[in-house]
Amino acid sequence: LFGDGAVTQCNPIAEEELAMYMCDSALEEYRDERWGKILNVGGPDAPLSNKMLGEMMFKAINKPSKFVYVPTQVFDISISMIECIAKTWPSQKWEDVLETSKIGKYYAVEDMLTIEEEEKFGKITMMDHFEKIANEGQDPFTPVRATAVISKTLEALPAVSISVPLGWGLLSNTNLLENVMTTTSSNPLAATVPMLVSSLTDNNFIS
C-alpha cells in the first residue's frame, strides 16, 4: 500500500455496469442528460481507500490482512532516474517509460471518486466483485495487473527495492528490457525488476 493505505479514495464501477451505462447514454431518452457532456460515473460504494479494498480482498478469501507500506516518494525517485535516462539516451521507448511512470504516480496519489449521488450507478459493490473472484476465479478478460509483480518484489526485499535497483539497472544497462534475467531462488529481483520495466513499456500497467 502507498503511504498509510488511505492516500486516495475511489468507488469503482463494475465493467458490465459501466458498459450498460455507456450503451444507455447513446439512447435518445438521455439526449439532454448525457449527450455532449463530460460524465463522472462510479459504482454504488461509499468512498473506499486502498487499505479498505485490501481488507475486503482478504475477507473474501477468509485470511487475515497482511500489508506492505511504501512511501509515495518511491515514484519521485524512480521518475527522476528514468527522466535522467530519457535525457541521456533520447528515444521514444524511454519517453514512453517515463510517461507511464508518471501515470502510475497519478493513480497512486489522486482520488478516483464520484461525489454526487447521481454520479453513482449500478448495484455491484466491490465486496460483491471480490467474493465472485474468490468463489469463481479471475475473469479471463480482465488484464493481469503489474501490481502483483510489485507486491511480490516488496515481500522479498525492502521498499527501496523498487526504485534503487530499477534505476541502477536502467542506468547501467539500456538493453535491460530485451534481456530479461532468469529467476533464481537467491535473487528474486533478477526476474521481477525487468518484468516490471517490460510491463511498463508494453503498456500493460493498468491501474
N, C-alpha and C positions, 0 to 999 in steps of 0.2 A: 504494500500500500504506500502511496505517496503521502508525505507529511504524517499527520496523525490519522489518516484514513478518512478525514472529513473535510479535505481541502475543497472538494467540489460536490455538487448535488445534481441529481438527474431524476427523470421519470420516464424511462424508456417505453417505447410502444412496440407491441408485438408486430413481427413482419407481416403476418396475414391481415392484421387490423389496419396497418399503415397502407397496405395495398388496397384494402376496401375504401379507406378514406380518400386515397388518390383517385380511384376509379369513380367514386361518388362525386368528386369535385368536378368531373367533366360533364355531369348531368346539368340540363337546363335549369332545374329547380335550384341549383346552387350558384347561378349566374351572379346575382347581386352579393351573395355572401362570400364567395371564394374566388371567382374569376378575376384575373388581372391583379392579384394581391399576393404579398408575401405572407405565408401562413405558418404560424407556430403550432405544432401539434406534438403531444406527448401521450403517454399511457395514463391509466387511471390511478397510479400510485401517488401518494404524498411524496415530497422530496426525499430522495434516498442518497445517502453518502456511499462512497466505495466500501467503507467498512461495513455498513448495513447490508450492502449487496453480498459481501463476502460471508457475513454471518448467515444470510439466507442460504447460500450455497452449501455451507457446512451443515446447516439444519436439514436441508433436503436429502443429504446422504447420511444423516444421523452420526455425524462426527463432531468432536469439539473444535472450536475455532482455532486456527493457527495462522498468524500473520507475520510477515517481514515488513518492516517500515523503512522507507527510503526517502531521504530529503529531496524535495523537488529541485534543489540546486544541481542534482546529478545531470539534469538536462542541460543546464547552462555550461557545465564543464564539457560535456560531450559535444554540444553545439559549437563551442569555441574551438575545440580541437578539429572538428570536421570542417569548420569555416576556414581554419588555417590551411588545411589540406586543399580545400577548393580554390583558395587563392594561390597557393604554391604550385599546384598542378591543375590548372583550369581545364575542366571538361564538363560535359553535360551530366555525366554519371555522378560526379561529386556534387554538382548543383542539385541534382535530384535527391541525393542522400541528405544534403543539408536541409532542403525544403521539407523532406519527410520527417526529419528530426524536430524541426520547428513545429510541424503539425502535431507530432507526438506530445510535445510540451503543452501545446494549446489544449489538447484534450485532457491533459493531466491537471491543469490548473484553472480551467474555465468551466462554469456550470453549463450543463445541457438540460435546462429545466424550463418547463412551461409553467407560468404563474397563474394565469387566468383560468377559471373553471371551464369556460367554453373552449379552451385550448386542449383539454383532456378528451381523449377518445378511446373507446374500446372497453373491454371488461377483463382482459387477460393481464393479471398482475405479474410482477417479477417472480414472486413466490410460486405462482402457477407455472411459470416458464421453467424455473429450476426444478420443480417437482416432476414435471413432464420429462425433462432430460434425465433425472435420476431414475425414473421408472422405465423410460423407453429408449434412452440413449440419445446421443447428439444428433440433431438434424443434419443429414449428409449435405444439405445445400448451404449450411452456414459455414463460412470460411473459418479455418483454424487461426486463432489469434496469436500474434507474436508474444502476447503476454505470458503464455505458458512457457516459452523459452526463457523469458526474462526471470520468471519466478523460480525456475529450476536453477538458473545461474546464481540467484541470490541465496538459495538454500545451500548451495555448495560453498560459496565464498561471501565475504562481506559486501556491503552495498557498493563500495568503491570498485568492485569487480566490473561494474557496468561501464563506468566512464574511463578509468585509467587504462586498463588493458585494451579496451576498444580503441581509445585514442592512440595509445602507443603502437598497437598493431597496425592501425591505418597509416600512421606516420612512417613506420619502418618498412611497410610492405604494401605498395599500392596495388599489387595483384591479389590481395587477400581475398577479395570477393570471388575470384575464379579458382582459388586454391584452398578449398575448404579442408581443414585438417581432420585427421582421424581421431575419433573419441578414444580416450584412454581412461582407465579407472583412476589413475593418479592425477590426471589433469582434465576434468570435465569441461573446463573453459575452452580447451583446444577445439572442440566442435561447436560449443554453444555460441561463442562470440562471432565467429564467421557466419554461422547460420543466421544470427540476429542481423548482421550487416547485410547479408544476402537478401534476407526477407525485406529489409527496408528498400533496397534498390529494385526489388521485383514488385514493389508497390503492394505487398501483401500485409503490410502493417495496418490493420483496421481497428479503430477504437470502437 
